[in-house]
Amino acid sequence: MMLSVDQLWEDALQHHTADEIRHRLPKRISPTVLNRIPDDRWLSMMTKRIFQAGFVWRVIEQKWPDFEKLFFKFDPDRLAITDDNYFENLMLDKRIVRNWQKIATVMENAEFVLEIRKEWNGFGEFIAKWPTDNIVGLWRELKKRGSRLGGNTGSYMLRSMGKDTFLLSKDVVTALIRNGIVDKTPTSKKALDAVQITFNELQSSSDHTLAELSMLIALGEG
């Protein structure tokens, strides 16, 4: 079955008013604004999403001011030259979540951000100029070159920063399966490319962003 924007709205209106739907559609952020976001804010959001994965999001939010303080406001230059002993000692600090595998990603992703800076004018430019008609390609790049940015972590980081992307939330996946786009949660290149094609077709027939279309699909599930 082929999805259509009219059907997405019709499904969403079964559960929400038009005003409620419009209120919940993600705000649009221009590539120009994305380009200006400093590298430390990208690293900060990467880390927040990594720590929130599989954990209570509210707890991470409450502790986040201490994360910012203890990780030098996520300045990648400062983090890249910080002695490993400093990070190891954070395992004794109750102000943050003491998970060594996740703490280690801060060092690794600081290096990732600095690598991107050598290739672009900054991480913001790298993200801003990536074409949204291949957003799954950006997901793959984050997974390949970053640390623990696979799964939904990378896409949630992008959405949080304002990059136009769809999300493979439970409701979105349910709708994609019901409409025959995929037969299970998409993880393979073939399945993810099929999802990308579906969103590209929806976007070409409307003025909605990928993020808005993703939210419409989710709202249609309840």
C-alpha positions as CSV (number, residue, x, y, z in Angstrom):
1,M,0.0,0.0,0.0
2,M,1.3,3.4,-0.9
3,L,1.3,6.1,1.7
4,S,-0.1,9.6,0.9
5,V,0.0,12.9,2.7
6,D,-3.8,13.1,2.6
7,Q,-4.1,9.7,4.2
8,L,-1.5,10.7,6.9
9,W,-3.6,13.7,7.8
10,E,-6.8,11.7,7.8
11,D,-5.3,9.0,10.1
12,A,-3.9,11.7,12.5
13,L,-7.3,13.5,12.6
14,Q,-8.8,10.3,14.0
15,H,-6.9,10.8,17.2
16,H,-6.1,14.6,17.4
17,T,-7.6,17.9,16.3
18,A,-6.0,19.9,13.5
19,D,-4.7,22.5,15.9
20,E,-3.1,19.8,18.1
21,I,-1.5,18.2,15.1
22,R,-0.1,21.6,13.9
23,H,1.2,22.4,17.4
24,R,3.1,19.1,17.6
25,L,4.7,19.3,14.1
26,P,8.5,19.9,14.6
27,K,9.7,23.5,14.0
28,R,11.7,24.1,10.8
29,I,15.4,25.2,11.3
30,S,17.2,26.5,8.2
31,P,20.6,25.1,7.1
32,T,22.0,28.6,7.8
33,V,21.1,28.3,11.5
34,L,22.4,24.7,11.7
35,N,25.7,25.8,10.1
36,R,26.2,28.4,12.9
37,I,25.8,25.9,15.8
38,P,29.2,25.6,17.5
39,D,31.0,22.2,17.6
40,D,30.6,21.9,21.4
41,R,26.8,22.0,21.2
42,W,26.9,19.1,18.7
43,L,29.2,17.1,21.0
44,S,26.9,18.0,24.0
45,M,23.8,16.7,22.3
46,M,25.6,13.5,21.0
47,T,26.6,12.8,24.6
48,K,23.1,13.5,26.0
49,R,21.4,11.2,23.6
50,I,24.0,8.5,24.2
51,F,23.5,8.6,28.0
52,Q,19.7,8.8,27.6
53,A,19.7,5.6,25.4
54,G,18.3,2.8,27.6
55,F,18.1,5.1,30.6
56,V,15.5,7.4,32.2
57,W,15.7,10.6,30.2
58,R,14.5,12.7,33.1
59,V,17.4,11.7,35.2
60,I,19.9,12.7,32.5
61,E,18.2,16.1,32.1
62,Q,18.4,16.7,35.9
63,K,22.1,15.9,35.9
64,W,22.9,17.7,32.7
65,P,24.3,20.9,34.2
66,D,26.9,18.8,36.0
67,F,27.7,16.9,32.8
68,E,28.4,20.3,31.1
69,K,30.6,21.3,34.0
70,L,32.6,18.1,34.3
71,F,33.1,17.7,30.5
72,F,34.4,21.3,30.1
73,K,31.1,22.4,28.3
74,F,32.0,19.8,25.7
75,D,34.8,21.8,24.1
76,P,36.2,19.2,21.8
77,D,39.7,20.8,21.7
78,R,39.9,20.7,25.5
79,L,38.5,17.2,25.8
80,A,40.9,15.8,23.1
81,I,44.0,16.8,25.2
82,T,42.6,15.8,28.6
83,D,44.5,13.0,30.3
84,D,42.7,9.6,30.4
85,N,43.0,9.6,34.2
86,Y,40.6,12.5,34.4
87,F,37.9,10.5,32.6
88,E,38.6,7.4,34.7
89,N,38.2,9.4,37.9
90,L,34.7,10.5,36.7
91,M,33.6,6.9,37.5
92,L,33.8,8.0,41.2
93,D,31.7,11.2,40.7
94,K,28.0,10.7,41.6
95,R,27.1,13.9,39.8
96,I,26.9,12.0,36.5
97,V,25.9,8.6,35.4
98,R,28.9,6.4,36.0
99,N,28.9,4.2,32.9
100,W,32.5,3.8,31.5
101,Q,31.5,2.8,28.0
102,K,29.4,5.9,27.7
103,I,31.9,8.2,29.3
104,A,34.5,6.9,26.9
105,T,32.4,8.1,24.0
106,V,32.9,11.7,25.0
107,M,36.7,11.3,24.2
108,E,36.0,9.3,21.0
109,N,33.3,11.7,19.7
110,A,35.4,14.7,20.5
111,E,38.0,13.3,18.1
112,F,35.2,12.6,15.6
113,V,34.1,16.2,15.7
114,L,37.6,17.5,15.3
115,E,38.1,15.2,12.3
116,I,35.0,16.6,10.7
117,R,36.3,20.1,11.4
118,K,39.3,19.3,9.3
119,E,37.1,18.4,6.3
120,W,34.5,21.2,6.8
121,N,34.4,24.6,8.4
122,G,32.7,22.9,11.4
123,F,30.4,20.1,12.4
124,G,27.4,22.4,11.8
125,E,28.4,22.8,8.1
126,F,28.8,19.1,7.7
127,I,25.3,18.4,9.0
128,A,23.7,21.4,7.3
129,K,24.9,20.5,3.9
130,W,24.0,16.8,4.0
131,P,21.1,16.3,1.7
132,T,17.9,15.3,3.4
133,D,16.9,13.0,0.5
134,N,19.6,10.7,1.8
135,I,19.2,11.2,5.5
136,V,19.8,7.5,6.2
137,G,23.2,8.0,4.6
138,L,24.0,10.5,7.3
139,W,22.8,8.1,10.0
140,R,25.3,5.5,8.5
141,E,28.1,8.1,8.6
142,L,27.4,8.9,12.2
143,K,27.4,5.2,13.1
144,K,30.5,4.5,11.1
145,R,32.7,7.4,12.3
146,G,31.2,8.3,15.6
147,S,31.0,6.3,18.8
148,R,27.6,4.7,19.9
149,L,25.7,6.9,17.4
150,G,24.0,4.0,15.7
151,G,20.4,2.8,16.2
152,N,18.1,5.7,17.0
153,T,20.7,7.6,18.9
154,G,22.1,9.5,15.8
155,S,18.7,10.4,14.4
156,Y,17.4,11.6,17.8
157,M,20.5,13.7,18.1
158,L,19.9,15.2,14.7
159,R,16.3,15.9,15.4
160,S,17.1,17.6,18.7
161,M,19.6,19.9,17.0
162,G,17.1,20.8,14.2
163,K,18.4,18.8,11.3
164,D,15.4,17.6,9.2
165,T,15.1,13.9,9.7
166,F,12.4,11.3,10.2
167,L,12.5,9.1,13.3
168,L,12.0,5.3,13.4
169,S,9.9,5.5,16.6
170,K,7.7,2.6,17.6
171,D,4.6,4.3,16.0
172,V,6.4,5.1,12.8
173,V,7.7,1.6,12.4
174,T,4.2,0.2,13.1
175,A,2.7,2.3,10.3
176,L,5.5,1.4,7.9
177,I,4.9,-2.3,8.5
178,R,1.1,-1.9,8.3
179,N,1.5,-0.2,4.9
180,G,3.9,-2.8,3.6
181,I,7.0,-0.6,3.3
182,V,9.0,-2.9,5.6
183,D,8.2,-6.1,7.4
184,K,10.1,-5.4,10.6
185,T,12.1,-2.6,12.3
186,P,14.4,-1.5,9.5
187,T,18.1,-2.0,10.1
188,S,19.5,-3.2,6.8
189,K,20.6,-0.9,4.1
190,K,17.9,-2.2,1.8
191,A,15.1,-1.6,4.3
192,L,16.4,1.8,5.3
193,D,16.7,2.9,1.7
194,A,13.1,1.8,1.1
195,V,12.0,3.9,4.0
196,Q,14.0,6.9,2.6
197,I,12.3,6.5,-0.8
198,T,8.9,6.5,0.9
199,F,9.6,9.7,2.8
200,N,11.1,11.3,-0.3
201,E,8.0,10.5,-2.3
202,L,5.8,11.9,0.5
203,Q,7.9,15.1,0.6
204,S,7.8,15.6,-3.1
205,S,4.0,15.7,-3.0
206,S,3.7,18.2,-0.2
207,D,5.5,21.1,1.5
208,H,6.1,19.1,4.7
209,T,9.6,18.4,6.0
210,L,10.8,14.8,6.8
211,A,10.3,15.6,10.5
212,E,6.8,16.8,10.0
213,L,5.9,13.7,7.9
214,S,7.4,11.5,10.6
215,M,5.3,13.2,13.3
216,L,2.2,12.9,11.1
217,I,2.7,9.2,10.7
218,A,3.2,8.8,14.5
219,L,0.1,10.8,15.3
220,G,-1.9,8.6,13.0
221,E,-1.2,5.6,15.3
222,G,-2.7,7.3,18.3
